[in-house]
Amino acid sequence: MQSTAASTTNDEVLVVIREEGAAKTFLDQFEKMWNDTKNFKLIEKKIAK
């Protein structure tokens, strides 16, 4: 089942990579984006009411 947020606002991606070199390249890019605090804002964690 998929939520409305998953369909409209969240950036959700599932990727299955079996080739080690391609997986490493993808991981390196993901880590670069994940750790980029200049171009991406951190989200505030809070419990929905």
Buried (B, 14 or more C-beta within 10 A) or exposed (E): EEEEEEEEEEEEEEEEEEEEEEEEEEEEEEEEEEEEEEEEEEEEEEEEE
